[in-house]
Amino acid sequence: MYGIDLDTPGLMQARTWRWLRLRILGLLSAESRLARHFAPPEPKQPRQPSRR
């Protein structure tokens, strides 16, 4: 989403914890793989008795 290559030499030393925190929070609040991974499971629907 942000197009940030964390393997870039020196990138993380040049950034603050606030910068990283904001990126992570942004990914958690957007439709992303990270948000889907940490999202609570969908509530299970109770089974409906079959009518005959």
Phi and psi in degrees as GROMACS dihedral restraints (atoms count N, CA, C in turn):
[ dihedral_restraints ]
;  ai    aj    ak    al  type     phi  dphi    fc
    3     4     5     6     1   -92.7    20    10
    4     5     6     7     1   -15.3    20    10
    6     7     8     9     1    64.9    20    10
    7     8     9    10     1    39.4    20    10
    9    10    11    12     1  -102.9    20    10
   10    11    12    13     1   124.0    20    10
   12    13    14    15     1   -95.0    20    10
   13    14    15    16     1   103.8    20    10
   15    16    17    18     1   -72.8    20    10
   16    17    18    19     1    -9.6    20    10
   18    19    20    21     1   -82.9    20    10
   19    20    21    22     1    -6.3    20    10
   21    22    23    24     1   -62.1    20    10
   22    23    24    25     1   122.8    20    10
   24    25    26    27     1   -56.5    20    10
   25    26    27    28     1   130.1    20    10
   27    28    29    30     1    81.2    20    10
   28    29    30    31     1    -5.4    20    10
   30    31    32    33     1   -60.8    20    10
   31    32    33    34     1   -51.0    20    10
   33    34    35    36     1   -69.8    20    10
   34    35    36    37     1   -27.3    20    10
   36    37    38    39     1   -71.5    20    10
   37    38    39    40     1   -25.3    20    10
   39    40    41    42     1   -87.4    20    10
   40    41    42    43     1    -9.2    20    10
   42    43    44    45     1  -107.2    20    10
   43    44    45    46     1   155.6    20    10
   45    46    47    48     1   -93.2    20    10
   46    47    48    49     1   165.1    20    10
   48    49    50    51     1   -62.6    20    10
   49    50    51    52     1   -35.1    20    10
   51    52    53    54     1   -61.2    20    10
   52    53    54    55     1   -42.7    20    10
   54    55    56    57     1   -58.4    20    10
   55    56    57    58     1   -48.3    20    10
   57    58    59    60     1   -65.8    20    10
   58    59    60    61     1   -42.6    20    10
   60    61    62    63     1   -59.6    20    10
   61    62    63    64     1   -44.1    20    10
   63    64    65    66     1   -64.0    20    10
   64    65    66    67     1   -37.3    20    10
   66    67    68    69     1   -66.4    20    10
   67    68    69    70     1   -43.1    20    10
   69    70    71    72     1   -65.4    20    10
   70    71    72    73     1   -45.2    20    10
   72    73    74    75     1   -62.6    20    10
   73    74    75    76     1   -37.3    20    10
   75    76    77    78     1   -62.7    20    10
   76    77    78    79     1   -41.4    20    10
   78    79    80    81     1   -69.1    20    10
   79    80    81    82     1   -32.8    20    10
   81    82    83    84     1   -72.0    20    10
   82    83    84    85     1   -27.0    20    10
   84    85    86    87     1   -93.6    20    10
   85    86    87    88     1    -8.3    20    10
   87    88    89    90     1  -100.6    20    10
   88    89    90    91     1   169.0    20    10
   90    91    92    93     1   -76.1    20    10
   91    92    93    94     1    97.6    20    10
   93    94    95    96     1  -143.2    20    10
   94    95    96    97     1   166.0    20    10
   96    97    98    99     1   -61.5    20    10
   97    98    99   100     1   -37.6    20    10
   99   100   101   102     1   -64.1    20    10
  100   101   102   103     1   -43.8    20    10
  102   103   104   105     1   -64.9    20    10
  103   104   105   106     1   -41.8    20    10
  105   106   107   108     1   -65.3    20    10
  106   107   108   109     1   -36.3    20    10
  108   109   110   111     1   -63.9    20    10
  109   110   111   112     1   -41.7    20    10
  111   112   113   114     1   -95.1    20    10
  112   113   114   115     1    -0.8    20    10
  114   115   116   117     1   -67.8    20    10
  115   116   117   118     1   145.0    20    10
  117   118   119   120     1   -65.2    20    10
  118   119   120   121     1   150.8    20    10
  120   121   122   123     1   -63.6    20    10
  121   122   123   124     1   152.3    20    10
  123   124   125   126     1   -64.0    20    10
  124   125   126   127     1   140.0    20    10
  126   127   128   129     1   -65.5    20    10
  127   128   129   130     1   140.8    20    10
  129   130   131   132     1   -77.3    20    10
  130   131   132   133     1   136.4    20    10
  132   133   134   135     1   -82.2    20    10
  133   134   135   136     1   135.2    20    10
  135   136   137   138     1   -64.4    20    10
  136   137   138   139     1   144.1    20    10
  138   139   140   141     1   -70.1    20    10
  139   140   141   142     1   135.7    20    10
  141   142   143   144     1   -88.4    20    10
  142   143   144   145     1   132.2    20    10
  144   145   146   147     1   -64.7    20    10
  145   146   147   148     1   139.5    20    10
  147   148   149   150     1   -74.4    20    10
  148   149   150   151     1   137.9    20    10
  150   151   152   153     1   -99.2    20    10
  151   152   153   154     1   134.9    20    10
